[in-house]
Amino acid sequence: MSEDAEERDEPVADETTPEDVDEAELEELAEEDPAAAFERASQIPGTHLRAAEFWEDILGDMEATAAEYEAEGWETLQLHPGDVTALAPTESDDRFGLDVLVPDDEFAELEALVEGEVSFDSYEAFRATADALVLLVVAMEDPDAEVAVLYPAYYDAQDAQEMLQAAERVGGMRTYVRTLSEEQVEFTHGEPANFAPEAHEGDADE
C-alpha cells in the first residue's frame, strides 16, 4: 500500500454536518463515481479531508488484491464506500469499529452473499500508514466457497484510540457495512492488532 506522504500529528477538528450535504445526493453520486462521492463525503463528521489524497491509491490496492484472489479462482465483490467513520462506544451506543457507508447496489450484492451459503469466517487486513492515518484494505473470506468481499477503510490513528481500546478489551474488531437507509451487515474480526497502527505510529501518548 502506498506510503507517499510524511506523517503529521495534528488531529482533524470535529465538525458538524454542513446543511448543504444531501445524503440522497451523496448516495446517488457514490453509485456513479465513488471517488467523487468520497470527496463530497469529506464534509461529513468522521471523514478526514486528508484521506482523499490517498483514496485512489487505496482503491488501486483493493483492485490489485481482488485480482490476486480472482487469479486463484475466487469470486470477489469490491465495495466502494462514500464515507468511513471510526466508532467508539458511548453511553447510548456500545458499538465500536469501522462504519462503512456503501451504495445500495453493492450492499444488495453483499446481502445476497450473506443470506446465501457464504460464511465469512476469516479475513485478511492489508495496512499502511500515511499522514497519521491508518489505511486499510480488508478482505473477508469464505475459503470453502472461495468468495472474498473487499473494502477499503481508514481512520485517524490518534482520534481512534477509544475504538482500538474497545477492540482490545473484547479481543475483536468490528466493521458495520451499511446504506443510508441503515440496512447493515456486521463483520467481526479476530486479532484486532491487525487493524491497529504499528506501535510507533499514532500512539496518543507520543
C-alpha positions as CSV (number, residue, x, y, z in Angstrom):
1,M,0.0,0.0,0.0
2,S,1.4,3.4,-0.9
3,E,3.0,5.5,1.8
4,D,3.9,8.6,-0.2
5,A,3.3,11.3,2.5
6,E,5.1,12.3,5.7
7,E,3.2,11.7,8.9
8,R,1.8,14.7,10.7
9,D,0.5,14.6,14.3
10,E,-2.2,17.3,14.1
11,P,-5.7,16.0,14.6
12,V,-8.6,17.0,12.3
13,A,-11.1,19.2,14.0
14,D,-14.5,17.8,14.7
15,E,-17.2,19.3,12.6
16,T,-21.0,19.3,12.3
17,T,-22.6,18.1,9.2
18,P,-23.0,21.0,6.8
19,E,-26.5,21.8,5.9
20,D,-25.8,21.6,2.1
21,V,-24.8,17.9,2.3
22,D,-27.7,16.0,0.9
23,E,-27.4,12.3,1.8
24,A,-29.6,11.1,-1.1
25,E,-27.5,13.1,-3.5
26,L,-24.4,11.6,-1.9
27,E,-25.7,8.0,-2.3
28,E,-26.5,8.6,-6.0
29,L,-23.1,10.1,-6.5
30,A,-21.5,7.1,-4.8
31,E,-23.1,4.8,-7.3
32,E,-21.9,6.9,-10.3
33,D,-18.5,8.0,-9.1
34,P,-17.2,6.5,-5.8
35,A,-14.1,8.7,-5.8
36,A,-16.2,11.9,-6.2
37,A,-18.6,10.7,-3.5
38,F,-15.7,10.2,-1.2
39,E,-14.5,13.8,-1.7
40,R,-18.1,15.0,-1.1
41,A,-18.4,12.9,2.0
42,S,-15.3,14.6,3.4
43,Q,-17.6,17.2,4.7
44,I,-19.4,14.7,7.0
45,P,-18.0,14.1,10.5
46,G,-15.7,11.1,10.7
47,T,-14.3,11.6,7.2
48,H,-10.9,13.2,7.1
49,L,-10.1,15.6,4.3
50,R,-6.5,14.4,4.1
51,A,-7.6,10.8,3.4
52,A,-8.8,11.9,0.0
53,E,-5.2,12.3,-1.1
54,F,-4.7,8.5,-0.7
55,W,-8.1,7.3,-1.8
56,E,-7.2,6.4,-5.4
57,D,-4.2,4.5,-4.1
58,I,-6.3,2.6,-1.6
59,L,-8.8,1.7,-4.4
60,G,-6.0,0.6,-6.6
61,D,-4.7,-1.6,-3.9
62,M,-8.1,-3.2,-3.4
63,E,-8.4,-3.8,-7.1
64,A,-5.0,-5.4,-7.2
65,T,-5.8,-7.6,-4.2
66,A,-9.1,-8.7,-5.8
67,A,-7.2,-9.6,-9.0
68,E,-4.9,-11.9,-7.0
69,Y,-7.9,-13.7,-5.5
70,E,-9.5,-14.0,-8.9
71,A,-6.3,-15.4,-10.4
72,E,-6.6,-18.2,-7.8
73,G,-10.2,-18.9,-8.9
74,W,-12.1,-16.9,-6.2
75,E,-15.2,-14.9,-6.8
76,T,-14.8,-11.3,-5.4
77,L,-17.0,-8.4,-4.6
78,Q,-15.4,-5.0,-4.2
79,L,-17.2,-2.3,-2.1
80,H,-16.6,1.4,-2.7
81,P,-17.5,3.4,0.4
82,G,-18.7,7.0,0.2
83,D,-17.9,7.5,3.9
84,V,-15.9,5.7,6.6
85,T,-16.2,6.5,10.3
86,A,-14.3,5.2,13.3
87,L,-16.9,4.4,16.0
88,A,-16.1,4.4,19.8
89,P,-18.6,3.1,22.4
90,T,-20.8,5.7,24.2
91,E,-23.3,5.5,27.0
92,S,-26.2,5.2,24.5
93,D,-24.4,3.0,21.9
94,D,-21.9,0.3,22.7
95,R,-20.9,-0.3,19.0
96,F,-17.3,0.2,18.1
97,G,-15.3,-0.3,14.9
98,L,-15.5,0.9,11.4
99,D,-18.7,2.2,10.0
100,V,-18.6,1.9,6.2
101,L,-21.3,3.5,4.0
102,V,-21.7,1.9,0.6
103,P,-24.0,2.3,-2.4
104,D,-27.3,0.4,-2.4
105,D,-26.4,-1.8,-5.3
106,E,-23.2,-3.0,-3.7
107,F,-24.9,-3.6,-0.4
108,A,-27.6,-5.7,-2.2
109,E,-24.8,-7.9,-3.7
110,L,-23.2,-8.3,-0.2
111,E,-26.5,-9.0,1.4
112,A,-27.3,-11.7,-1.2
113,L,-24.0,-13.4,-0.4
114,V,-24.5,-13.2,3.4
115,E,-28.1,-14.6,3.1
116,G,-26.9,-17.4,0.8
117,E,-24.5,-20.2,1.7
118,V,-21.4,-17.9,2.0
119,S,-19.9,-17.7,5.5
120,F,-17.2,-15.0,6.0
121,D,-15.3,-16.6,8.9
122,S,-11.8,-15.5,8.0
123,Y,-10.2,-12.3,6.7
124,E,-7.0,-10.5,5.6
125,A,-6.2,-6.9,6.5
126,F,-3.6,-5.1,4.5
127,R,-2.4,-2.0,6.3
128,A,-0.3,1.1,5.8
129,T,0.1,4.4,7.5
130,A,0.4,7.9,5.9
131,D,-0.3,11.4,7.2
132,A,-1.2,9.9,10.7
133,L,-4.0,7.8,9.0
134,V,-4.2,4.1,9.1
135,L,-5.2,3.0,5.6
136,L,-6.7,-0.5,5.1
137,V,-7.9,-2.9,2.5
138,V,-9.9,-5.6,4.2
139,A,-10.8,-8.9,2.5
140,M,-13.5,-11.0,4.2
141,E,-13.1,-14.6,3.1
142,D,-15.0,-17.8,2.8
143,P,-12.2,-20.3,1.9
144,D,-14.6,-23.2,1.2
145,A,-16.8,-21.2,-1.2
146,E,-13.7,-19.3,-2.5
147,V,-15.6,-16.0,-2.2
148,A,-14.0,-12.7,-0.9
149,V,-15.6,-9.3,-0.2
150,L,-13.1,-6.5,-0.2
151,Y,-13.5,-2.9,1.0
152,P,-11.1,0.0,1.7
153,A,-11.2,1.9,5.0
154,Y,-9.1,4.3,7.1
155,Y,-9.1,6.1,10.4
156,D,-7.1,8.7,12.2
157,A,-4.6,6.9,14.4
158,Q,-4.8,9.4,17.2
159,D,-8.5,10.0,17.2
160,A,-9.4,6.3,17.2
161,Q,-7.8,5.3,20.5
162,E,-11.1,4.6,22.2
163,M,-12.2,2.4,19.3
164,L,-8.9,0.5,19.4
165,Q,-9.1,0.1,23.2
166,A,-12.6,-1.3,22.9
167,A,-11.4,-3.8,20.3
168,E,-8.6,-4.9,22.6
169,R,-11.0,-5.4,25.5
170,V,-13.2,-7.8,23.7
171,G,-10.5,-9.4,21.5
172,G,-12.0,-8.4,18.2
173,M,-12.6,-5.5,15.8
174,R,-16.0,-4.8,14.1
175,T,-17.0,-3.4,10.7
176,Y,-20.5,-2.2,10.0
177,V,-21.2,-2.1,6.3
178,R,-24.4,-0.1,5.8
179,T,-26.5,2.0,3.5
180,L,-28.1,5.5,4.1
181,S,-31.3,3.7,5.0
182,E,-29.4,2.0,7.8
183,E,-29.5,-1.5,6.4
184,Q,-26.5,-3.2,7.8
185,V,-24.1,-6.2,7.6
186,E,-21.7,-6.6,10.5
187,F,-18.4,-8.3,10.2
188,T,-16.3,-9.4,13.1
189,H,-12.5,-9.7,13.0
190,G,-10.4,-11.6,15.4
191,E,-6.8,-10.4,16.2
192,P,-7.7,-6.7,16.5
193,A,-4.0,-5.9,16.3
194,N,-4.2,-6.5,12.6
195,F,-6.2,-3.2,12.4
196,A,-4.1,-1.2,14.8
197,P,-1.2,1.1,13.8
198,E,2.3,0.0,14.3
199,A,3.5,0.6,17.9
200,H,5.4,3.7,16.9
201,E,2.7,5.1,14.7
202,G,-0.2,7.2,16.0
203,D,0.4,6.4,19.7
204,A,-1.7,9.0,21.6
205,D,1.0,9.2,24.3
206,E,3.8,10.0,22.0
